[in-house]
Each structure stands twice: as structure tokens, then as C-alpha cells.
């Protein structure tokens, strides 16, 4: 139970971090929008959503498997 919980938490955190980071760190994924911060943030979440969704899911799945197979969480 403990391993599964930490794997789910790792999946969620890595997914959110990777999804947002791709919108700001990869030059090809950046959008050009003259707007306030909140509007830009919401638009950046929607831009190239399928591509970012696939990459974030793969990264998160790898991280969750690493946590699940880690010796630290074995019972």
C-alpha cells in the first residue's frame, strides 16, 4: 500500500512539473502572447496539449515505476 501511494504521488507531481516545464523551457513549445500572467499561463497549458500530454505521461510513468521498484519503499 505504501509503495503504491508513493508511486501515485510521484506520478502526479512529475506529470504536473513536466507539463508546465515543457511550456516554458522548450523554445518550440513557447507561445507568443501579449497578456497578463494568468492569461498567458492558461494559454500555455492549452498550447500543444496532446504532445505535452504524451511526453508528460511517459516521464511520469517512468518515475512512478522507479519509485514502485525502489528498495526504500519495500515492505
Secondary structure, DSSP 8 states (H G I E B T S, - for coil): -HHHHHHHHHHHHHHHHHHHHHHHH-GGG-----S-HHHHHHHHHHTTHHHHHHHHHHHHHHHHHHHHT-STT--
